[in-house]
Amino acid sequence: MSTTLPSIQIPVDYATLQNEINDFIQHFKNDSIVPTTTETDLSGEMHDSTVGTGPKYLNILLQVANRDLDTVTIELDDLLKYESEKFLTDPTRSDTSLVRAIQENAKHFIELFCKAIDDYMPLPTKDINYQDDVIDVILNQRRLRNERMISDRTDEIRTENLMDMDSAPASSLNEALREVVAEEAELFPPNLTRRYYLYFKPPSLQNPKTHSAKSYSKAGSSIPLSVRQIKGCHIGKLITVRGIVTRVSDVKPAVLVIAYTCDSCGYEIFQEINSKTFTPLSECTSKECEQNQTKGQLFMSTRASKFSPFQELKIQELSQQVPVGHIPRTLTIHVNGSLVRSMTPGDIVDVAGIFLPSPYTGFKALRAGLLTENYLEAQYVNQHKKKYSSFQMNTDTERHIQELVNSGNVYETLAKSIAPEIYGHLDVKKALLLLLVGGVNKTVGDGMKIRGDINICLMGDPGVAKSQLLKAICKITPRGVYTTGKGSSGVGLTAAVMRDPVTDEMILEGGALVLADNGICCIDEFDKMDDTDRTAIHEVMEQQTISISKAGINTTLNARSSILAAANPIYGRYNPRLSPLDNINLPAALLSRFDVLFLMLDVPSRESDEKLAEHVAFVHMYNKQPDLDFQPIETSQMREFIAYAKTKRPVMNETVNDYVVQAYIRLRQDSKRDINTKFSFGQATPRTLLAIIRLAQALAKLRLSETVDIEDVEEALRLVRVSKESLYQETNKSIEDENPTTKIFTIIRKMVQESGSANKKVLPYDTIIKTVRARGFTTAQLNSCIQEYSYLNIWHLTNENTILRFVDDDTVEASEGSGIRTPVVSQGTKAVNFSTSQAPIMRPNQPASSPQPDTDADGDISL
């Protein structure tokens, strides 16, 4: 029995496929003639949908030759279109699918496309300085050496044949030239002279050709997979993986071609590297050293070698992709060339790449045996949320922004579009909108920085949708990190010192605040955090840096993020008997760093509770929010408008400055007056002034204005004032609300005030019954109220119980003048003042037929 393995014949004609690739590079044209703005891919590639009226990829190669572009992206949508056109023009064409072959064996086809590009690379159309790059210097010197070699070779031929240069046979000269070219081709590997990176872009899911052919859908390179869906059958194929980036390494140079120089003959030797490990060359293999029978020693030449940027990152499954009871899986991704730095931790991405095995090396190979680890070689990256920094203004974006501005009331519409399924909280949403926009960062001449990011704290009772608002903000912002108080430590928020598993060095691992740099960090259950962990946020909220001094590492990290915190009062619910500072139970140093502290109390109210219940019931019945009186703006369009608004830097004129100064003085006086009362939120500090300025600047950005108006400052002051409004509503709710008799008396009093009749002492009894019954009270409660206040000599029923007549309208006049109710009873020469601040409240067990009050010897009334 033979021990040799049987050979497998794969029915793939690579020569035919190479011809198709050459034809595609030469002749493919784009149909779109209408010029559009330039788009930027994550790879840094600037490409236009109309590269030109000529062949698309030849124009791209011309940009590569002119050193204007270093990336060539082969779009498989173009190949699908090319194949469909070819099949229509040539029905006898073979059934071999180039797209399917690329999806099945993408690694090999990268080399085939590179060969085709090398063959059709045009000459540059502009002057290029060949002294800038070491490779250019070497090639230029080698070109001069080749010219000398050709000249010396022709001299030898002329000497041997004893004839002039003009009479030398052309075949001899051509042969000499071919020898030099062959040596040149052997000397320089293709990877050394290529000045571009080639990537494949998978076909889009919207392309109908992708779904029409079964052969294309079989590979499924466009359908995003989770990490656990990747199997062994995907080895070598072009696939797309969806997940969240958890760890990103530093960008390091990966060697592609190593250059050696011989110390004896000066000969240059190049070695291509295609794996993790390689064996360096030691002996020179040039003809000169062989003829001299010397073994020249080779030395590596770093400057003449070629390196490629390399980055390794980890991608993890999304929470909705993990089955019940399992933990998320991770996958290693290798990023090369211009795709590096296109992903940061926390990004949700679709990465298209080639799934490849990587054998273990060194001692790991002895322990692993036949096992190998897998990785994905990235080819294309699609970000789910585009960053503000990568925002590019194009025609569609300008049209969307202009439509939004023309619709009017952008501030109100954008605020309502934040979590429209959450009922109410309009002022809270307005403040969160200003948080997304932010103020203006300033750097003073001496280097001191003033932050422009806005920090907001939502303090409120349970069940007021604080956590839902935080989740909504994380979805809107391109860079948002959500964490909870008990689930976070000071190290997890700032930075942790870890040991690198590759280099075995101490490195810093950024926490939530570092990951949210230039974004928003949402911290839920802020009050549940330990005090020691909470102090780590102080520096971030004002200086926006994190200082680290541990394990021999002394550095400062950037944490230019806005803080959005949600917390409950100290006892779970707000206690109106305590002051706000006692309820909040956060240190003053931390409270002053929040620009706006929203107090969201759950105050019972019949009208608002009814609307809220109807809203929630509708959502659960129809699985959608009720029809709104406006069209909510999509998250992507909102992100575009905010990105454009962030480009504005509004300034304040002298009038606005004076207005802000006077407003700040009033705030200081008010806070000083209320410092010892139950309404005190602490002393207003200069940080309060900066908060008002930041809010006003954010409002000016929303108007797309370059200046801050007084209206912006007034709206900022209103938001600061309305953030405590629910507290005053809770405090002003008097005890009389619990007594139906007093409520009915208040209704009748308002009816008298609002009546337009000249005589305000009388009121028709029928009108009173209709109004009181409409408010939900019974006739018995109304009769009880009339009897009790008739006993107090406030009013009486006359004209056979058809008219309610007040004894004296001092009650009405006092109510109209000062808002204070003072029922008065005239008894001889004395007047009795039953209440100076509220209507009289009857004792529950007091009968309506109690005896009339007696008058003592001094004329005072005793009940």
Residue pairs with C-beta under 8 A, 6 or more apart in sequence:
12 96
12 101
13 96
14 112
16 94
16 96
17 96
17 98
17 101
17 109
17 112
18 112
18 115
18 116
20 98
21 98
21 109
21 112
21 113
21 116
22 116
22 119
22 120
24 57
24 78
24 79
24 82
24 98
25 55
25 57
25 58
25 61
25 113
25 116
25 117
25 120
26 55
26 58
26 120
27 55
28 55
28 56
28 57
28 78
28 82
29 53
29 54
29 55
29 56
30 49
30 50
30 51
30 56
30 78
32 49
32 50
33 50
33 53
34 50
35 48
35 50
36 48
36 49
36 50
36 394
36 395
37 48
37 392
37 393
37 394
37 395
38 46
38 47
38 48
38 392
39 46
39 47
39 48
39 49
39 392
39 394
40 46
40 390
40 392
41 47
41 71
41 73
42 339
42 342
42 343
42 381
42 382
42 383
42 390
43 71
43 73
43 199
43 337
43 338
43 339
43 342
43 380
43 381
44 71
44 338
44 342
45 69
45 71
45 73
45 338
46 69
47 60
47 73
51 59
51 60
52 59
56 78
57 72
57 74
58 120
58 122
60 69
60 72
61 72
61 117
61 120
61 121
61 122
62 122
62 125
63 69
64 70
64 72
64 121
64 195
64 196
65 121
65 122
65 123
65 124
65 125
66 124
66 125
66 126
66 128
67 124
67 128
67 195
69 196
70 195
70 196
70 197
70 337
70 338
71 196
71 197
71 198
71 199
71 337
71 338
72 117
72 196
72 197
72 198
72 199
73 198
73 199
73 200
73 201
73 380
74 113
74 198
74 199
74 200
74 201
75 201
76 99
76 102
76 103
76 200
76 201
76 202
76 203
76 221
77 201
77 203
77 204
77 207
77 209
79 98
79 99
79 102
80 99
80 203
80 207
80 209
80 210
80 216
81 209
83 97
83 98
83 99
84 209
86 93
87 93
97 213
97 215
97 216
99 203
99 216
100 215
100 216
100 218
100 219
101 109
102 109
102 200
102 238
103 202
103 216
103 219
103 221
103 237
103 238
104 219
104 236
104 237
105 236
105 237
106 200
106 236
106 237
106 238
106 354
106 379
107 236
107 354
107 356
107 377
109 200
110 198
110 200
113 198
114 190
114 194
114 198
115 190
117 196
117 198
118 190
118 193
118 194
128 136
130 136
130 137
130 139
130 140
131 137
134 303
134 304
135 192
135 193
135 304
135 306
138 268
138 304
139 188
139 193
142 184
142 187
142 188
146 180
146 184
149 180
150 176
150 177
150 180
153 176
153 179
153 180
154 165
154 168
154 173
154 176
157 168
157 172
157 173
157 176
158 164
158 165
158 168
161 168
161 172
187 268
187 270
188 270
189 257
189 270
189 272
191 256
191 257
191 272
191 306
192 256
192 257
192 270
192 306
197 308
197 336
197 337
197 338
197 339
199 337
199 339
199 379
199 380
200 238
200 352
200 379
200 380
201 352
201 379
201 380
202 221
202 222
202 238
202 240
202 352
202 379
202 380
203 209
203 210
203 216
203 221
203 222
204 210
204 222
205 222
205 223
209 216
210 216
210 217
210 222
211 217
219 237
219 238
220 239
221 237
221 238
221 239
221 240
221 352
222 240
223 240
224 240
224 241
224 242
224 350
225 239
225 240
225 241
225 242
226 241
226 242
226 243
226 317
226 318
226 321
227 241
227 243
227 315
227 316
227 317
227 321
227 328
227 329
227 330
227 331
228 317
228 321
228 329
230 239
230 241
230 331
230 355
230 374
234 355
235 355
235 356
235 357
235 374
236 354
236 355
236 356
237 354
237 355
238 352
238 353
238 354
238 379
239 352
239 353
239 354
239 355
239 376
240 350
240 351
240 352
240 353
241 315
241 331
241 333
241 350
241 351
241 352
241 353
241 376
242 318
242 321
242 348
242 349
242 350
242 351
243 315
243 316
243 317
243 318
243 321
243 331
243 348
243 349
243 351
244 315
244 316
244 317
244 318
244 346
244 347
244 348
244 349
245 313
245 314
245 315
245 316
245 343
245 344
245 345
245 346
245 347
245 348
245 349
246 314
246 315
246 316
246 330
246 345
247 313
247 314
247 345
248 311
248 313
248 314
248 343
248 344
248 345
249 311
249 312
249 313
250 311
251 309
251 310
251 311
251 340
251 341
252 309
252 310
252 311
253 307
253 308
253 309
253 310
254 307
254 308
254 309
254 310
254 336
255 273
255 305
255 306
255 307
255 308
256 272
256 273
256 306
256 307
256 308
257 270
257 271
257 272
257 273
257 305
257 306
258 270
258 271
258 273
258 278
258 280
258 300
258 305
259 268
259 269
259 270
259 300
259 301
259 303
259 304
259 305
260 268
260 269
260 270
260 271
260 280
260 281
260 298
260 299
260 300
260 301
261 267
261 268
261 269
261 298
261 299
261 301
261 304
262 268
262 269
262 284
262 286
262 289
262 296
262 297
262 298
263 296
263 297
263 298
263 299
264 284
264 288
264 289
264 292
264 294
264 296
264 297
265 284
265 286
265 288
265 289
265 292
265 294
265 296
267 284
267 286
267 288
267 289
267 296
268 301
268 304
269 281
269 284
269 285
269 286
269 298
271 278
271 280
271 281
276 358
276 361
277 361
280 298
280 300
281 298
282 297
282 298
283 295
283 296
283 297
283 298
284 295
284 296
284 297
284 298
286 296
289 295
289 296
308 336
308 337
309 336
309 337
309 338
309 340
310 334
310 335
310 336
310 340
311 334
311 335
311 336
311 340
311 341
312 332
312 333
312 334
312 335
313 332
313 333
313 335
313 343
314 330
314 331
314 332
314 333
315 330
315 331
315 333
315 349
315 351
315 376
316 328
316 329
316 330
317 328
317 329
317 330
318 328
318 348
319 328
321 328
322 328
331 374
331 375
331 376
332 373
332 374
332 375
332 376
333 351
333 353
333 375
333 376
333 377
333 378
334 375
334 376
334 377
334 378
335 342
335 343
335 378
336 377
336 378
339 378
339 381
342 381
343 349
343 351
343 381
343 383
344 479
344 515
345 510
345 515
346 479
346 480
346 481
346 515
346 516
347 383
347 384
347 385
348 383
348 384
348 385
349 381
349 382
349 383
349 384
350 381
350 382
350 384
351 376
351 378
351 380
351 381
351 382
352 378
352 379
352 380
352 381
352 382
353 376
353 377
353 378
353 379
353 380
354 376
354 377
354 379
355 374
355 375
355 376
356 374
356 375
356 376
356 377
357 372
357 373
357 374
358 372
358 373
358 374
358 375
359 365
359 372
360 367
360 368
360 371
360 372
360 373
385 477
385 478
385 479
385 639
386 478
386 639
387 478
387 479
388 478
388 518
388 639
388 642
388 643
388 646
389 518
391 640
391 643
391 644
393 644
397 640
397 644
400 637
400 640
400 641
401 640
401 641
401 644
404 410
404 413
404 633
404 637
404 641
405 704
407 413
410 641
410 702
410 703
411 430
411 433
411 699
411 702
411 703
413 630
413 633
414 433
414 633
414 638
414 641
414 702
415 426
415 429
415 430
415 432
415 433
416 426
416 429
416 628
416 630
416 632
417 632
417 633
417 638
418 429
418 432
418 433
418 469
418 472
418 473
418 476
419 429
419 465
419 468
419 469
419 472
420 625
420 628
420 632
421 619
421 625
422 465
422 468
422 469
422 472
423 611
423 612
423 615
423 616
424 608
424 611
424 612
425 464
425 465
425 469
425 600
427 598
427 719
427 722
427 723
428 458
428 469
428 598
428 600
429 469
430 719
431 456
431 596
431 598
431 719
431 723
432 456
432 469
432 473
432 564
433 702
434 454
434 695
434 698
434 699
434 702
434 719
435 454
435 455
435 456
435 473
435 520
435 562
435 564
436 473
436 476
436 477
436 520
436 642
437 642
437 645
437 646
437 698
437 701
437 702
438 452
438 453
438 454
438 562
438 646
438 694
438 698
438 701
439 451
439 452
439 453
439 454
439 693
439 694
439 695
439 697
439 698
440 452
440 649
440 650
440 694
440 697
441 449
441 450
441 451
441 452
441 453
441 560
442 449
442 450
442 452
443 449
443 450
444 450
449 543
449 544
450 690
451 542
451 543
451 544
451 560
452 694
452 697
453 544
453 560
453 561
453 562
454 562
454 595
454 596
454 691
454 694
454 695
454 698
455 541
455 562
455 563
455 564
455 565
455 593
455 594
455 595
456 562
456 563
456 564
456 565
456 594
456 595
456 596
456 597
456 598
457 526
457 565
457 566
457 567
457 591
457 594
457 596
457 597
457 598
458 466
458 469
458 470
458 564
458 565
458 566
458 567
458 598
458 600
459 566
459 567
459 568
459 569
459 583
459 584
459 597
459 598
459 599
459 600
460 466
460 566
460 568
460 569
460 574
460 598
460 599
460 600
460 601
460 602
461 568
461 569
461 573
461 574
461 600
461 601
461 602
462 568
462 572
462 573
462 602
463 602
464 600
464 601
464 602
466 524
466 566
466 600
467 524
467 566
469 566
470 482
470 522
470 524
470 564
470 566
471 482
471 522
473 480
473 520
473 522
473 564
474 480
474 481
474 482
474 520
474 522
475 635
476 635
476 638
476 639
477 519
477 520
477 639
478 519
478 639
479 516
479 517
479 518
479 519
479 520
480 516
480 519
480 520
480 521
480 522
481 512
481 513
481 515
481 516
481 519
481 520
481 521
481 522
482 522
482 524
483 492
483 493
483 512
483 521
483 522
483 523
483 524
484 523
484 524
484 525
484 528
485 523
485 524
485 525
485 526
485 527
485 528
485 529
485 567
486 525
486 528
486 529
488 512
488 523
488 529
488 533
489 530
489 533
490 532
490 533
490 534
490 535
490 536
491 511
492 511
492 512
493 511
493 512
493 513
493 533
493 536
493 537
494 511
494 513
494 514
494 536
494 540
494 546
494 548
494 557
494 559
495 508
495 509
495 510
495 511
495 514
495 546
495 548
495 557
496 508
496 509
496 511
497 506
497 507
497 508
497 509
497 548
497 550
497 551
497 553
498 506
498 507
498 508
498 509
499 505
499 506
499 507
500 506
500 507
506 551
506 552
506 553
508 548
508 553
508 555
508 557
510 557
512 521
513 521
513 537
513 540
513 546
513 559
513 561
514 546
514 557
514 558
514 559
516 559
516 561
517 558
517 559
517 560
517 561
518 560
518 561
519 561
519 562
520 561
520 562
520 563
520 564
521 561
521 562
521 563
521 564
522 564
522 565
522 566
523 529
523 563
523 564
523 565
523 566
524 565
524 566
525 566
525 567
525 568
526 534
526 565
526 566
526 567
527 567
527 568
527 569
527 570
527 585
527 586
534 590
536 546
537 563
537 590
538 589
538 590
538 593
539 545
539 546
539 547
540 546
540 559
540 561
540 563
541 563
541 590
541 593
541 594
542 593
544 558
544 559
544 560
544 561
545 556
545 557
545 558
545 559
546 556
546 557
546 558
546 559
547 555
547 556
548 554
548 555
548 556
548 557
563 594
565 594
567 584
567 586
569 575
569 583
569 584
569 585
570 582
570 583
570 584
570 585
571 583
573 602
574 583
574 599
574 601
574 727
574 730
575 582
575 583
576 730
576 731
578 678
579 677
579 678
579 679
579 680
580 599
580 678
580 679
580 680
580 681
580 724
580 727
581 680
581 681
581 682
584 591
584 597
588 682
591 597
591 682
592 682
592 685
592 687
592 688
593 687
595 687
595 690
595 691
595 694
595 695
596 691
596 695
596 719
596 720
596 723
597 681
597 723
597 724
598 723
599 723
599 724
599 726
599 727
600 726
601 726
601 727
601 729
601 730
603 726
603 729
603 730
603 733
615 625
615 626
618 625
618 626
619 625
619 626
633 641
644 704
645 701
645 702
645 704
646 701
648 700
648 701
648 704
648 705
648 706
649 706
650 697
650 700
650 701
650 705
650 706
650 707
650 708
651 706
651 707
651 708
652 660
652 693
652 696
652 707
652 708
653 707
653 708
655 710
656 696
656 708
656 709
656 710
656 713
659 710
659 713
660 689
660 692
660 693
660 696
660 713
663 692
663 713
663 717
664 684
664 688
664 689
664 692
667 684
667 688
668 683
668 684
670 684
671 680
671 681
671 682
671 683
671 684
672 683
674 680
674 681
675 682
675 683
678 731
679 724
679 727
679 728
679 731
681 724
688 720
691 720
692 713
692 716
692 717
692 720
695 712
695 715
695 716
695 719
695 720
696 708
696 712
696 713
696 715
696 716
697 708
697 712
699 708
699 712
699 715
699 716
700 706
700 707
700 708
700 709
700 712
703 712
734 838
735 838
735 841
736 742
736 743
736 746
736 838
736 839
736 841
737 743
739 841
739 842
740 777
740 781
740 785
741 781
741 784
741 785
741 788
741 842
742 838
742 839
742 841
743 775
743 777
744 772
744 777
744 781
744 782
744 785
745 785
745 789
745 839
746 839
747 771
747 772
747 775
748 763
748 768
748 772
748 785
748 804
749 811
749 812
749 815
749 821
751 763
751 767
751 768
751 771
752 760
752 763
752 806
752 812
753 760
753 812
753 815
753 816
755 763
760 806
760 809
760 812
761 805
761 806
761 809
762 803
762 804
762 805
762 806
763 803
763 804
764 802
764 803
764 804
765 797
765 801
765 802
765 803
765 804
766 802
768 782
768 804
769 779
769 782
772 781
772 782
773 779
773 782
784 848
786 795
786 797
786 804
787 848
788 842
788 848
789 795
789 823
790 796
790 797
791 848
791 850
792 823
792 825
792 834
792 840
793 807
793 825
793 826
794 806
794 807
794 811
794 823
794 825
795 804
795 805
795 806
795 807
796 804
796 805
796 807
797 803
797 804
797 805
798 804
798 805
806 812
807 825
807 826
808 824
808 826
810 822
810 824
811 821
811 822
811 823
811 824
814 820
814 821
814 822
815 821
820 836
820 837
821 835
821 837
821 838
821 839
822 833
822 835
822 836
823 834
823 835
823 839
823 840
824 831
824 832
824 833
825 831
825 832
825 834
825 861
827 853
827 855
827 861
828 855
828 859
829 859
830 859
830 860
830 861
832 861
834 840
835 841
853 861
853 862
853 863
854 861
854 862
855 861
855 862
856 862
